[in-house]
């Protein structure tokens, strides 16, 4: 099942399938290691959903909700704690 990162629940894990956006935003995400094929774990979510803390490529990364909605992932089965 495909979902956007901003739709994930805390503890869910997924495999990045696509990164949207254009120009500087897309380049910034790629520079941070947000690339297709990377595995992402949603660690924390602020009360209003912005920002989100994820683990990707063995480091913690904080993303804005506007950035997270550009990332499409395939949810890994049984990924919720």
PyMOL Python script that loads the backbone (N, CA, C, O; Angstrom):
from pymol import cmd

cmd.read_pdbstr("""\
ATOM      1  N   UNK A   1       0.837  -1.176   0.000  1.00  0.00           N
ATOM      2  CA  UNK A   1       0.000   0.000   0.000  1.00  0.00           C
ATOM      3  C   UNK A   1       0.889   1.249   0.000  1.00  0.00           C
ATOM      4  O   UNK A   1       1.845   1.330   0.772  1.00  0.00           O
ATOM      5  N   UNK A   2       0.582   2.200  -0.845  1.00  0.00           N
ATOM      6  CA  UNK A   2       1.345   3.445  -0.930  1.00  0.00           C
ATOM      7  C   UNK A   2       0.693   4.530  -0.086  1.00  0.00           C
ATOM      8  O   UNK A   2      -0.528   4.687  -0.088  1.00  0.00           O
ATOM      9  N   UNK A   3       1.531   5.280   0.641  1.00  0.00           N
ATOM     10  CA  UNK A   3       1.074   6.404   1.460  1.00  0.00           C
ATOM     11  C   UNK A   3       2.110   7.507   1.401  1.00  0.00           C
ATOM     12  O   UNK A   3       3.285   7.260   1.130  1.00  0.00           O
ATOM     13  N   UNK A   4       1.663   8.727   1.657  1.00  0.00           N
ATOM     14  CA  UNK A   4       2.576   9.862   1.808  1.00  0.00           C
ATOM     15  C   UNK A   4       3.139   9.808   3.228  1.00  0.00           C
ATOM     16  O   UNK A   4       2.481   9.309   4.141  1.00  0.00           O
ATOM     17  N   UNK A   5       4.339  10.314   3.411  1.00  0.00           N
ATOM     18  CA  UNK A   5       4.974  10.276   4.721  1.00  0.00           C
ATOM     19  C   UNK A   5       4.166  11.024   5.772  1.00  0.00           C
ATOM     20  O   UNK A   5       4.145  10.607   6.930  1.00  0.00           O
ATOM     21  N   UNK A   6       3.503  12.109   5.408  1.00  0.00           N
ATOM     22  CA  UNK A   6       2.725  12.858   6.398  1.00  0.00           C
ATOM     23  C   UNK A   6       1.483  12.104   6.871  1.00  0.00           C
ATOM     24  O   UNK A   6       0.853  12.513   7.847  1.00  0.00           O
ATOM     25  N   UNK A   7       1.116  11.000   6.193  1.00  0.00           N
ATOM     26  CA  UNK A   7      -0.030  10.178   6.583  1.00  0.00           C
ATOM     27  C   UNK A   7       0.375   9.013   7.484  1.00  0.00           C
ATOM     28  O   UNK A   7      -0.488   8.303   8.000  1.00  0.00           O
ATOM     29  N   UNK A   8       1.675   8.812   7.677  1.00  0.00           N
ATOM     30  CA  UNK A   8       2.164   7.707   8.508  1.00  0.00           C
ATOM     31  C   UNK A   8       1.797   7.929   9.967  1.00  0.00           C
ATOM     32  O   UNK A   8       1.609   9.062  10.409  1.00  0.00           O
ATOM     33  N   UNK A   9       1.697   6.819  10.715  1.00  0.00           N
ATOM     34  CA  UNK A   9       1.527   6.862  12.150  1.00  0.00           C
ATOM     35  C   UNK A   9       2.883   6.599  12.788  1.00  0.00           C
ATOM     36  O   UNK A   9       3.748   5.977  12.171  1.00  0.00           O
ATOM     37  N   UNK A  10       3.074   7.062  14.007  1.00  0.00           N
ATOM     38  CA  UNK A  10       4.330   6.839  14.715  1.00  0.00           C
ATOM     39  C   UNK A  10       4.587   5.339  14.803  1.00  0.00           C
ATOM     40  O   UNK A  10       3.710   4.569  15.195  1.00  0.00           O
ATOM     41  N   UNK A  11       5.803   4.934  14.432  1.00  0.00           N
ATOM     42  CA  UNK A  11       6.185   3.526  14.456  1.00  0.00           C
ATOM     43  C   UNK A  11       6.077   2.834  13.110  1.00  0.00           C
ATOM     44  O   UNK A  11       6.569   1.716  12.954  1.00  0.00           O
ATOM     45  N   UNK A  12       5.453   3.464  12.145  1.00  0.00           N
ATOM     46  CA  UNK A  12       5.325   2.864  10.814  1.00  0.00           C
ATOM     47  C   UNK A  12       6.635   2.999  10.044  1.00  0.00           C
ATOM     48  O   UNK A  12       7.362   3.983  10.184  1.00  0.00           O
ATOM     49  N   UNK A  13       6.910   1.996   9.237  1.00  0.00           N
ATOM     50  CA  UNK A  13       8.112   1.963   8.413  1.00  0.00           C
ATOM     51  C   UNK A  13       7.695   1.810   6.959  1.00  0.00           C
ATOM     52  O   UNK A  13       6.712   1.139   6.645  1.00  0.00           O
ATOM     53  N   UNK A  14       8.460   2.443   6.079  1.00  0.00           N
ATOM     54  CA  UNK A  14       8.150   2.331   4.665  1.00  0.00           C
ATOM     55  C   UNK A  14       9.381   2.484   3.792  1.00  0.00           C
ATOM     56  O   UNK A  14      10.422   2.967   4.235  1.00  0.00           O
ATOM     57  N   UNK A  15       9.244   2.069   2.559  1.00  0.00           N
ATOM     58  CA  UNK A  15      10.294   2.156   1.552  1.00  0.00           C
ATOM     59  C   UNK A  15       9.931   3.284   0.593  1.00  0.00           C
ATOM     60  O   UNK A  15       8.842   3.284   0.018  1.00  0.00           O
ATOM     61  N   UNK A  16      10.831   4.238   0.418  1.00  0.00           N
ATOM     62  CA  UNK A  16      10.552   5.381  -0.456  1.00  0.00           C
ATOM     63  C   UNK A  16      10.440   4.907  -1.902  1.00  0.00           C
ATOM     64  O   UNK A  16      11.337   4.253  -2.433  1.00  0.00           O
ATOM     65  N   UNK A  17       9.316   5.252  -2.521  1.00  0.00           N
ATOM     66  CA  UNK A  17       9.073   4.907  -3.919  1.00  0.00           C
ATOM     67  C   UNK A  17       9.258   6.106  -4.836  1.00  0.00           C
ATOM     68  O   UNK A  17       9.711   5.957  -5.971  1.00  0.00           O
ATOM     69  N   UNK A  18       8.906   7.311  -4.345  1.00  0.00           N
ATOM     70  CA  UNK A  18       9.016   8.511  -5.178  1.00  0.00           C
ATOM     71  C   UNK A  18       9.157   9.746  -4.297  1.00  0.00           C
ATOM     72  O   UNK A  18       8.634   9.808  -3.184  1.00  0.00           O
ATOM     73  N   UNK A  19       9.878  10.722  -4.830  1.00  0.00           N
ATOM     74  CA  UNK A  19      10.037  12.012  -4.159  1.00  0.00           C
ATOM     75  C   UNK A  19       9.547  13.076  -5.129  1.00  0.00           C
ATOM     76  O   UNK A  19      10.081  13.221  -6.228  1.00  0.00           O
ATOM     77  N   UNK A  20       8.522  13.822  -4.711  1.00  0.00           N
ATOM     78  CA  UNK A  20       7.944  14.853  -5.565  1.00  0.00           C
ATOM     79  C   UNK A  20       8.634  16.190  -5.342  1.00  0.00           C
ATOM     80  O   UNK A  20       9.738  16.262  -4.802  1.00  0.00           O
ATOM     81  N   UNK A  21       7.965  17.225  -5.764  1.00  0.00           N
ATOM     82  CA  UNK A  21       8.511  18.566  -5.608  1.00  0.00           C
ATOM     83  C   UNK A  21       9.356  18.954  -6.802  1.00  0.00           C
ATOM     84  O   UNK A  21       9.625  18.155  -7.699  1.00  0.00           O
ATOM     85  N   UNK A  22       9.764  20.211  -6.778  1.00  0.00           N
ATOM     86  CA  UNK A  22      10.575  20.732  -7.867  1.00  0.00           C
ATOM     87  C   UNK A  22      11.701  21.587  -7.332  1.00  0.00           C
ATOM     88  O   UNK A  22      11.629  22.095  -6.213  1.00  0.00           O
ATOM     89  N   UNK A  23      12.714  21.741  -8.111  1.00  0.00           N
ATOM     90  CA  UNK A  23      13.798  22.674  -7.820  1.00  0.00           C
ATOM     91  C   UNK A  23      14.497  22.466  -6.498  1.00  0.00           C
ATOM     92  O   UNK A  23      14.955  21.367  -6.184  1.00  0.00           O
ATOM     93  N   UNK A  24      14.575  23.547  -5.719  1.00  0.00           N
ATOM     94  CA  UNK A  24      15.361  23.546  -4.483  1.00  0.00           C
ATOM     95  C   UNK A  24      14.838  22.571  -3.432  1.00  0.00           C
ATOM     96  O   UNK A  24      15.627  21.952  -2.717  1.00  0.00           O
ATOM     97  N   UNK A  25      13.521  22.427  -3.330  1.00  0.00           N
ATOM     98  CA  UNK A  25      12.964  21.516  -2.325  1.00  0.00           C
ATOM     99  C   UNK A  25      13.353  20.078  -2.638  1.00  0.00           C
ATOM    100  O   UNK A  25      13.803  19.347  -1.756  1.00  0.00           O
ATOM    101  N   UNK A  26      13.183  19.676  -3.881  1.00  0.00           N
ATOM    102  CA  UNK A  26      13.539  18.306  -4.287  1.00  0.00           C
ATOM    103  C   UNK A  26      15.034  18.061  -4.102  1.00  0.00           C
ATOM    104  O   UNK A  26      15.426  17.006  -3.606  1.00  0.00           O
ATOM    105  N   UNK A  27      15.865  19.012  -4.491  1.00  0.00           N
ATOM    106  CA  UNK A  27      17.323  18.902  -4.342  1.00  0.00           C
ATOM    107  C   UNK A  27      17.698  18.773  -2.864  1.00  0.00           C
ATOM    108  O   UNK A  27      18.566  17.974  -2.510  1.00  0.00           O
ATOM    109  N   UNK A  28      17.044  19.561  -2.002  1.00  0.00           N
ATOM    110  CA  UNK A  28      17.313  19.526  -0.565  1.00  0.00           C
ATOM    111  C   UNK A  28      16.976  18.148   0.017  1.00  0.00           C
ATOM    112  O   UNK A  28      17.739  17.604   0.816  1.00  0.00           O
ATOM    113  N   UNK A  29      15.837  17.592  -0.384  1.00  0.00           N
ATOM    114  CA  UNK A  29      15.462  16.260   0.103  1.00  0.00           C
ATOM    115  C   UNK A  29      16.485  15.219  -0.335  1.00  0.00           C
ATOM    116  O   UNK A  29      16.897  14.381   0.468  1.00  0.00           O
ATOM    117  N   UNK A  30      16.895  15.263  -1.586  1.00  0.00           N
ATOM    118  CA  UNK A  30      17.904  14.319  -2.073  1.00  0.00           C
ATOM    119  C   UNK A  30      19.219  14.485  -1.322  1.00  0.00           C
ATOM    120  O   UNK A  30      19.862  13.493  -0.979  1.00  0.00           O
ATOM    121  N   UNK A  31      19.625  15.720  -1.062  1.00  0.00           N
ATOM    122  CA  UNK A  31      20.872  15.977  -0.331  1.00  0.00           C
ATOM    123  C   UNK A  31      20.826  15.408   1.085  1.00  0.00           C
ATOM    124  O   UNK A  31      21.862  15.037   1.637  1.00  0.00           O
ATOM    125  N   UNK A  32      19.630  15.336   1.678  1.00  0.00           N
ATOM    126  CA  UNK A  32      19.474  14.794   3.028  1.00  0.00           C
ATOM    127  C   UNK A  32      19.346  13.277   3.030  1.00  0.00           C
ATOM    128  O   UNK A  32      19.186  12.674   4.091  1.00  0.00           O
ATOM    129  N   UNK A  33      19.413  12.659   1.867  1.00  0.00           N
ATOM    130  CA  UNK A  33      19.337  11.197   1.788  1.00  0.00           C
ATOM    131  C   UNK A  33      17.952  10.651   1.555  1.00  0.00           C
ATOM    132  O   UNK A  33      17.746   9.439   1.613  1.00  0.00           O
ATOM    133  N   UNK A  34      16.996  11.525   1.291  1.00  0.00           N
ATOM    134  CA  UNK A  34      15.620  11.096   1.012  1.00  0.00           C
ATOM    135  C   UNK A  34      15.543  10.759  -0.474  1.00  0.00           C
ATOM    136  O   UNK A  34      15.204  11.601  -1.305  1.00  0.00           O
ATOM    137  N   UNK A  35      15.867   9.505  -0.785  1.00  0.00           N
ATOM    138  CA  UNK A  35      15.911   9.049  -2.170  1.00  0.00           C
ATOM    139  C   UNK A  35      15.143   7.738  -2.312  1.00  0.00           C
ATOM    140  O   UNK A  35      15.017   6.993  -1.341  1.00  0.00           O
ATOM    141  N   UNK A  36      14.631   7.448  -3.502  1.00  0.00           N
ATOM    142  CA  UNK A  36      13.929   6.177  -3.700  1.00  0.00           C
ATOM    143  C   UNK A  36      14.808   4.996  -3.289  1.00  0.00           C
ATOM    144  O   UNK A  36      15.999   4.948  -3.598  1.00  0.00           O
ATOM    145  N   UNK A  37      14.191   4.043  -2.582  1.00  0.00           N
ATOM    146  CA  UNK A  37      14.906   2.860  -2.124  1.00  0.00           C
ATOM    147  C   UNK A  37      15.334   2.928  -0.665  1.00  0.00           C
ATOM    148  O   UNK A  37      15.704   1.907  -0.085  1.00  0.00           O
ATOM    149  N   UNK A  38      15.290   4.106  -0.066  1.00  0.00           N
ATOM    150  CA  UNK A  38      15.669   4.253   1.344  1.00  0.00           C
ATOM    151  C   UNK A  38      14.498   3.838   2.239  1.00  0.00           C
ATOM    152  O   UNK A  38      13.334   4.046   1.894  1.00  0.00           O
ATOM    153  N   UNK A  39      14.824   3.252   3.384  1.00  0.00           N
ATOM    154  CA  UNK A  39      13.815   2.845   4.358  1.00  0.00           C
ATOM    155  C   UNK A  39      13.672   3.947   5.398  1.00  0.00           C
ATOM    156  O   UNK A  39      14.663   4.480   5.897  1.00  0.00           O
ATOM    157  N   UNK A  40      12.419   4.282   5.718  1.00  0.00           N
ATOM    158  CA  UNK A  40      12.117   5.375   6.642  1.00  0.00           C
ATOM    159  C   UNK A  40      11.247   4.851   7.783  1.00  0.00           C
ATOM    160  O   UNK A  40      10.284   4.118   7.558  1.00  0.00           O
ATOM    161  N   UNK A  41      11.604   5.242   9.020  1.00  0.00           N
ATOM    162  CA  UNK A  41      10.801   4.939  10.203  1.00  0.00           C
ATOM    163  C   UNK A  41      10.326   6.257  10.786  1.00  0.00           C
ATOM    164  O   UNK A  41      11.143   7.132  11.072  1.00  0.00           O
ATOM    165  N   UNK A  42       9.018   6.416  10.969  1.00  0.00           N
ATOM    166  CA  UNK A  42       8.493   7.625  11.600  1.00  0.00           C
ATOM    167  C   UNK A  42       8.619   7.458  13.107  1.00  0.00           C
ATOM    168  O   UNK A  42       7.943   6.621  13.706  1.00  0.00           O
ATOM    169  N   UNK A  43       9.492   8.262  13.719  1.00  0.00           N
ATOM    170  CA  UNK A  43       9.780   8.156  15.156  1.00  0.00           C
ATOM    171  C   UNK A  43       8.852   9.008  16.005  1.00  0.00           C
ATOM    172  O   UNK A  43       8.315   8.533  17.007  1.00  0.00           O
ATOM    173  N   UNK A  44       8.657  10.263  15.613  1.00  0.00           N
ATOM    174  CA  UNK A  44       7.840  11.186  16.404  1.00  0.00           C
ATOM    175  C   UNK A  44       7.065  12.100  15.476  1.00  0.00           C
ATOM    176  O   UNK A  44       7.471  12.372  14.346  1.00  0.00           O
ATOM    177  N   UNK A  45       5.930  12.568  15.992  1.00  0.00           N
ATOM    178  CA  UNK A  45       5.109  13.515  15.247  1.00  0.00           C
ATOM    179  C   UNK A  45       4.627  14.562  16.246  1.00  0.00           C
ATOM    180  O   UNK A  45       4.095  14.210  17.299  1.00  0.00           O
ATOM    181  N   UNK A  46       4.804  15.829  15.933  1.00  0.00           N
ATOM    182  CA  UNK A  46       4.342  16.903  16.806  1.00  0.00           C
ATOM    183  C   UNK A  46       2.819  16.853  16.929  1.00  0.00           C
ATOM    184  O   UNK A  46       2.150  16.311  16.049  1.00  0.00           O
ATOM    185  N   UNK A  47       2.263  17.410  18.004  1.00  0.00           N
ATOM    186  CA  UNK A  47       0.812  17.354  18.211  1.00  0.00           C
ATOM    187  C   UNK A  47      -0.025  17.830  17.026  1.00  0.00           C
ATOM    188  O   UNK A  47      -1.085  17.263  16.760  1.00  0.00           O
ATOM    189  N   UNK A  48       0.418  18.834  16.328  1.00  0.00           N
ATOM    190  CA  UNK A  48      -0.336  19.313  15.168  1.00  0.00           C
ATOM    191  C   UNK A  48       0.184  18.722  13.857  1.00  0.00           C
ATOM    192  O   UNK A  48      -0.217  19.157  12.778  1.00  0.00           O
ATOM    193  N   UNK A  49       1.080  17.730  13.949  1.00  0.00           N
ATOM    194  CA  UNK A  49       1.579  17.054  12.763  1.00  0.00           C
ATOM    195  C   UNK A  49       2.757  17.717  12.083  1.00  0.00           C
ATOM    196  O   UNK A  49       3.183  17.275  11.016  1.00  0.00           O
ATOM    197  N   UNK A  50       3.290  18.767  12.678  1.00  0.00           N
ATOM    198  CA  UNK A  50       4.401  19.484  12.047  1.00  0.00           C
ATOM    199  C   UNK A  50       5.351  19.970  13.129  1.00  0.00           C
ATOM    200  O   UNK A  50       4.926  20.770  13.962  1.00  0.00           O
ATOM    201  N   UNK A  51       6.583  19.550  13.173  1.00  0.00           N
ATOM    202  CA  UNK A  51       7.319  18.709  12.233  1.00  0.00           C
ATOM    203  C   UNK A  51       7.215  17.214  12.576  1.00  0.00           C
ATOM    204  O   UNK A  51       6.575  16.817  13.550  1.00  0.00           O
ATOM    205  N   UNK A  52       7.870  16.406  11.732  1.00  0.00           N
ATOM    206  CA  UNK A  52       7.950  14.964  11.925  1.00  0.00           C
ATOM    207  C   UNK A  52       9.413  14.585  12.095  1.00  0.00           C
ATOM    208  O   UNK A  52      10.287  15.163  11.449  1.00  0.00           O
ATOM    209  N   UNK A  53       9.682  13.621  12.958  1.00  0.00           N
ATOM    210  CA  UNK A  53      11.046  13.121  13.119  1.00  0.00           C
ATOM    211  C   UNK A  53      11.091  11.699  12.579  1.00  0.00           C
ATOM    212  O   UNK A  53      10.303  10.844  12.982  1.00  0.00           O
ATOM    213  N   UNK A  54      12.021  11.457  11.665  1.00  0.00           N
ATOM    214  CA  UNK A  54      12.158  10.144  11.041  1.00  0.00           C
ATOM    215  C   UNK A  54      13.589   9.648  11.190  1.00  0.00           C
ATOM    216  O   UNK A  54      14.521  10.421  11.410  1.00  0.00           O
ATOM    217  N   UNK A  55      13.732   8.335  11.064  1.00  0.00           N
ATOM    218  CA  UNK A  55      15.056   7.738  10.964  1.00  0.00           C
ATOM    219  C   UNK A  55      15.194   7.243   9.534  1.00  0.00           C
ATOM    220  O   UNK A  55      14.360   6.484   9.039  1.00  0.00           O
ATOM    221  N   UNK A  56      16.262   7.687   8.876  1.00  0.00           N
ATOM    222  CA  UNK A  56      16.544   7.293   7.504  1.00  0.00           C
ATOM    223  C   UNK A  56      18.054   7.151   7.371  1.00  0.00           C
ATOM    224  O   UNK A  56      18.807   8.029   7.791  1.00  0.00           O
ATOM    225  N   UNK A  57      18.487   6.050   6.790  1.00  0.00           N
ATOM    226  CA  UNK A  57      19.917   5.794   6.587  1.00  0.00           C
ATOM    227  C   UNK A  57      20.719   5.924   7.891  1.00  0.00           C
ATOM    228  O   UNK A  57      21.822   6.471   7.904  1.00  0.00           O
ATOM    229  N   UNK A  58      20.142   5.411   8.982  1.00  0.00           N
ATOM    230  CA  UNK A  58      20.784   5.362  10.303  1.00  0.00           C
ATOM    231  C   UNK A  58      21.042   6.725  10.928  1.00  0.00           C
ATOM    232  O   UNK A  58      21.963   6.860  11.734  1.00  0.00           O
ATOM    233  N   UNK A  59      20.258   7.738  10.581  1.00  0.00           N
ATOM    234  CA  UNK A  59      20.340   9.001  11.306  1.00  0.00           C
ATOM    235  C   UNK A  59      18.945   9.605  11.431  1.00  0.00           C
ATOM    236  O   UNK A  59      18.040   9.282  10.661  1.00  0.00           O
ATOM    237  N   UNK A  60      18.789  10.490  12.421  1.00  0.00           N
ATOM    238  CA  UNK A  60      17.503  11.137  12.655  1.00  0.00           C
ATOM    239  C   UNK A  60      17.410  12.409  11.811  1.00  0.00           C
ATOM    240  O   UNK A  60      18.375  13.162  11.674  1.00  0.00           O
ATOM    241  N   UNK A  61      16.241  12.618  11.262  1.00  0.00           N
ATOM    242  CA  UNK A  61      16.003  13.764  10.389  1.00  0.00           C
ATOM    243  C   UNK A  61      14.638  14.349  10.738  1.00  0.00           C
ATOM    244  O   UNK A  61      13.672  13.610  10.928  1.00  0.00           O
ATOM    245  N   UNK A  62      14.559  15.653  10.820  1.00  0.00           N
ATOM    246  CA  UNK A  62      13.291  16.332  11.083  1.00  0.00           C
ATOM    247  C   UNK A  62      12.824  17.000   9.793  1.00  0.00           C
ATOM    248  O   UNK A  62      13.575  17.731   9.148  1.00  0.00           O
ATOM    249  N   UNK A  63      11.575  16.735   9.434  1.00  0.00           N
ATOM    250  CA  UNK A  63      11.003  17.267   8.202  1.00  0.00           C
ATOM    251  C   UNK A  63       9.745  18.070   8.500  1.00  0.00           C
ATOM    252  O   UNK A  63       9.004  17.758   9.433  1.00  0.00           O
ATOM    253  N   UNK A  64       9.515  19.087   7.716  1.00  0.00           N
ATOM    254  CA  UNK A  64       8.261  19.823   7.790  1.00  0.00           C
ATOM    255  C   UNK A  64       7.166  18.977   7.143  1.00  0.00           C
ATOM    256  O   UNK A  64       7.442  18.114   6.310  1.00  0.00           O
ATOM    257  N   UNK A  65       5.936  19.235   7.533  1.00  0.00           N
ATOM    258  CA  UNK A  65       4.815  18.512   6.937  1.00  0.00           C
ATOM    259  C   UNK A  65       4.742  18.776   5.436  1.00  0.00           C
ATOM    260  O   UNK A  65       4.392  17.883   4.665  1.00  0.00           O
ATOM    261  N   UNK A  66       5.073  20.002   5.018  1.00  0.00           N
ATOM    262  CA  UNK A  66       5.039  20.352   3.594  1.00  0.00           C
ATOM    263  C   UNK A  66       6.075  19.553   2.796  1.00  0.00           C
ATOM    264  O   UNK A  66       5.881  19.302   1.607  1.00  0.00           O
ATOM    265  N   UNK A  67       7.165  19.156   3.441  1.00  0.00           N
ATOM    266  CA  UNK A  67       8.170  18.309   2.781  1.00  0.00           C
ATOM    267  C   UNK A  67       7.734  16.845   2.812  1.00  0.00           C
ATOM    268  O   UNK A  67       7.903  16.116   1.834  1.00  0.00           O
ATOM    269  N   UNK A  68       7.172  16.424   3.948  1.00  0.00           N
ATOM    270  CA  UNK A  68       6.756  15.031   4.105  1.00  0.00           C
ATOM    271  C   UNK A  68       5.669  14.638   3.114  1.00  0.00           C
ATOM    272  O   UNK A  68       5.611  13.483   2.692  1.00  0.00           O
ATOM    273  N   UNK A  69       4.807  15.576   2.736  1.00  0.00           N
ATOM    274  CA  UNK A  69       3.720  15.244   1.808  1.00  0.00           C
ATOM    275  C   UNK A  69       4.228  15.009   0.384  1.00  0.00           C
ATOM    276  O   UNK A  69       3.470  14.551  -0.472  1.00  0.00           O
ATOM    277  N   UNK A  70       5.496  15.314   0.122  1.00  0.00           N
ATOM    278  CA  UNK A  70       6.083  15.093  -1.202  1.00  0.00           C
ATOM    279  C   UNK A  70       6.685  13.690  -1.349  1.00  0.00           C
ATOM    280  O   UNK A  70       7.065  13.284  -2.447  1.00  0.00           O
ATOM    281  N   UNK A  71       6.767  12.955  -0.234  1.00  0.00           N
ATOM    282  CA  UNK A  71       7.459  11.666  -0.223  1.00  0.00           C
ATOM    283  C   UNK A  71       6.432  10.540  -0.207  1.00  0.00           C
ATOM    284  O   UNK A  71       5.625  10.439   0.717  1.00  0.00           O
ATOM    285  N   UNK A  72       6.466   9.696  -1.237  1.00  0.00           N
ATOM    286  CA  UNK A  72       5.564   8.558  -1.352  1.00  0.00           C
ATOM    287  C   UNK A  72       6.317   7.295  -0.963  1.00  0.00           C
ATOM    288  O   UNK A  72       7.411   7.029  -1.461  1.00  0.00           O
ATOM    289  N   UNK A  73       5.708   6.511  -0.055  1.00  0.00           N
ATOM    290  CA  UNK A  73       6.358   5.305   0.443  1.00  0.00           C
ATOM    291  C   UNK A  73       5.438   4.099   0.315  1.00  0.00           C
ATOM    292  O   UNK A  73       4.215   4.234   0.273  1.00  0.00           O
ATOM    293  N   UNK A  74       6.044   2.928   0.255  1.00  0.00           N
ATOM    294  CA  UNK A  74       5.313   1.671   0.330  1.00  0.00           C
ATOM    295  C   UNK A  74       5.414   1.201   1.771  1.00  0.00           C
ATOM    296  O   UNK A  74       6.513   0.976   2.277  1.00  0.00           O
ATOM    297  N   UNK A  75       4.274   1.051   2.432  1.00  0.00           N
ATOM    298  CA  UNK A  75       4.249   0.674   3.842  1.00  0.00           C
ATOM    299  C   UNK A  75       4.693  -0.775   3.991  1.00  0.00           C
ATOM    300  O   UNK A  75       4.235  -1.661   3.269  1.00  0.00           O
ATOM    301  N   UNK A  76       5.602  -0.998   4.950  1.00  0.00           N
ATOM    302  CA  UNK A  76       6.060  -2.355   5.246  1.00  0.00           C
ATOM    303  C   UNK A  76       5.049  -3.000   6.189  1.00  0.00           C
ATOM    304  O   UNK A  76       4.633  -2.389   7.174  1.00  0.00           O
ATOM    305  N   UNK A  77       4.662  -4.222   5.888  1.00  0.00           N
ATOM    306  CA  UNK A  77       3.680  -4.931   6.707  1.00  0.00           C
ATOM    307  C   UNK A  77       4.189  -5.145   8.119  1.00  0.00           C
ATOM    308  O   UNK A  77       5.364  -5.453   8.321  1.00  0.00           O
ATOM    309  N   UNK A  78       3.311  -4.983   9.092  1.00  0.00           N
ATOM    310  CA  UNK A  78       3.671  -5.200  10.496  1.00  0.00           C
ATOM    311  C   UNK A  78       4.634  -4.163  11.034  1.00  0.00           C
ATOM    312  O   UNK A  78       5.397  -4.459  11.954  1.00  0.00           O
ATOM    313  N   UNK A  79       4.623  -2.951  10.487  1.00  0.00           N
ATOM    314  CA  UNK A  79       5.610  -1.949  10.896  1.00  0.00           C
ATOM    315  C   UNK A  79       5.176  -1.152  12.110  1.00  0.00           C
ATOM    316  O   UNK A  79       6.000  -0.462  12.710  1.00  0.00           O
ATOM    317  N   UNK A  80       3.906  -1.223  12.491  1.00  0.00           N
ATOM    318  CA  UNK A  80       3.462  -0.496  13.690  1.00  0.00           C
ATOM    319  C   UNK A  80       3.895  -1.240  14.928  1.00  0.00           C
ATOM    320  O   UNK A  80       3.882  -2.470  14.966  1.00  0.00           O
ATOM    321  N   UNK A  81       4.279  -0.484  15.947  1.00  0.00           N
ATOM    322  CA  UNK A  81       4.711  -1.097  17.209  1.00  0.00           C
ATOM    323  C   UNK A  81       3.522  -1.647  17.955  1.00  0.00           C
ATOM    324  O   UNK A  81       3.679  -2.203  19.042  1.00  0.00           O
TER     325      UNK A  81
END
""", "prot")
cmd.dss("prot")
cmd.show_as("cartoon", "prot")
cmd.util.cbc("prot")
cmd.orient("prot")
